[in-house]
Amino acid sequence: MSTMVIENARMKALQRYDILDTPADGSFDRITALASKMFNMPIALITLVDHDRIWFKSKSGLEGVEQIDRVPGLCASAIFSKEVYLVENALEDPRTLANPLISSDFGLRFYAAAPLQTHDGHNLGTLCIIDRNQRYINREQMEMLQEMAAIVMDEMELRLAARTAIENSEKQISELKRENEALRGRLSS
């Protein structure tokens, strides 16, 4: 399958969740705060990779930024991985040497991201932890990050299921009202 076909399917999946540009949310904010504490990292983010941007659904330790362009963002690369995308020292990692987040004043050095994967296999974004210092995490910590990313997806799935149930209920109510009106019309004739 071509990259364009995969990306189109991924974008369709992202739109299905109707989560982009939604207000801050306590459940997601608790997850990023917990990730920051668990891994002793100054920054934790829940990101969603859109067509041309990486939007932050939740952030801990990064104020005043709601999104970044997709091009310099590491999350745009991380969504192509099924495992944790790990950069322990960005100054030495060939994947990141040209990235402006590394060479700019921001000075990113460490990045670990677990993909937010849908039940049908699309990576919508990441749960990532970031530091301006070189860091290391072990296999067990990477597994914990993946489990936390799965909890983020569980939350997103619950919201999608609730929204779908409400929409179905509204359709059923409308149909019952139409049937009721039709029945009234027949009875009054």
Solvent accessible surface area in square Angstrom, and as a share of the most:
residue,aa,sasa,rsa
1,M,187,0.84
2,S,61,0.40
3,T,99,0.57
4,M,130,0.58
5,V,75,0.43
6,I,80,0.40
7,E,27,0.12
8,N,84,0.43
9,A,35,0.27
10,R,9,0.03
11,M,5,0.02
12,K,154,0.65
13,A,2,0.02
14,L,1,0.00
15,Q,107,0.48
16,R,88,0.32
17,Y,9,0.04
18,D,94,0.49
19,I,13,0.07
20,L,41,0.20
21,D,93,0.48
22,T,47,0.27
23,P,112,0.70
24,A,86,0.67
25,D,29,0.15
26,G,40,0.38
27,S,26,0.17
28,F,1,0.00
29,D,52,0.27
30,R,159,0.58
31,I,18,0.09
32,T,1,0.00
33,A,39,0.30
34,L,94,0.47
35,A,0,0.00
36,S,17,0.11
37,K,161,0.68
38,M,80,0.36
39,F,7,0.03
40,N,114,0.59
41,M,6,0.03
42,P,64,0.41
43,I,1,0.01
44,A,0,0.00
45,L,5,0.03
46,I,1,0.00
47,T,0,0.00
48,L,0,0.00
49,V,0,0.00
50,D,16,0.08
51,H,113,0.50
52,D,103,0.53
53,R,37,0.13
54,I,0,0.00
55,W,17,0.06
56,F,12,0.05
57,K,14,0.06
58,S,4,0.03
59,K,51,0.21
60,S,24,0.16
61,G,48,0.46
62,L,25,0.12
63,E,140,0.63
64,G,77,0.74
65,V,50,0.29
66,E,99,0.44
67,Q,78,0.35
68,I,45,0.23
69,D,96,0.50
70,R,39,0.14
71,V,143,0.82
72,P,30,0.19
73,G,5,0.04
74,L,10,0.05
75,C,8,0.05
76,A,15,0.11
77,S,49,0.31
78,A,0,0.00
79,I,6,0.03
80,F,122,0.51
81,S,27,0.17
82,K,128,0.54
83,E,97,0.43
84,V,17,0.10
85,Y,26,0.10
86,L,38,0.19
87,V,0,0.00
88,E,53,0.24
89,N,24,0.12
90,A,0,0.00
91,L,96,0.48
92,E,131,0.59
93,D,21,0.11
94,P,114,0.72
95,R,126,0.46
96,T,1,0.00
97,L,104,0.52
98,A,102,0.79
99,N,19,0.10
100,P,67,0.42
101,L,39,0.19
102,I,5,0.03
103,S,92,0.59
104,S,54,0.35
105,D,155,0.80
106,F,46,0.19
107,G,12,0.12
108,L,3,0.01
109,R,54,0.20
110,F,0,0.00
111,Y,3,0.01
112,A,0,0.00
113,A,0,0.00
114,A,0,0.00
115,P,14,0.09
116,L,0,0.00
117,Q,73,0.32
118,T,5,0.03
119,H,144,0.64
120,D,67,0.35
121,G,33,0.31
122,H,42,0.19
123,N,7,0.04
124,L,0,0.00
125,G,0,0.00
126,T,0,0.00
127,L,0,0.00
128,C,0,0.00
129,I,0,0.00
130,I,11,0.05
131,D,7,0.03
132,R,114,0.42
133,N,95,0.49
134,Q,79,0.35
135,R,56,0.20
136,Y,145,0.55
137,I,16,0.08
138,N,85,0.44
139,R,134,0.49
140,E,117,0.53
141,Q,49,0.22
142,M,25,0.11
143,E,85,0.38
144,M,67,0.30
145,L,0,0.00
146,Q,51,0.23
147,E,115,0.52
148,M,12,0.05
149,A,2,0.02
150,A,47,0.36
151,I,87,0.44
152,V,0,0.00
153,M,10,0.04
154,D,84,0.43
155,E,42,0.19
156,M,4,0.02
157,E,47,0.21
158,L,118,0.59
159,R,86,0.31
160,L,28,0.14
161,A,60,0.46
162,A,52,0.41
163,R,75,0.27
164,T,58,0.34
165,A,56,0.43
166,I,103,0.52
167,E,79,0.36
168,N,73,0.37
169,S,52,0.34
170,E,101,0.45
171,K,137,0.58
172,Q,118,0.53
173,I,92,0.47
174,S,48,0.31
175,E,73,0.33
176,L,115,0.57
177,K,129,0.55
178,R,145,0.53
179,E,92,0.41
180,N,67,0.34
181,E,106,0.48
182,A,51,0.40
183,L,82,0.41
184,R,144,0.52
185,G,38,0.37
186,R,165,0.60
187,L,135,0.67
188,S,98,0.63
189,S,126,0.81
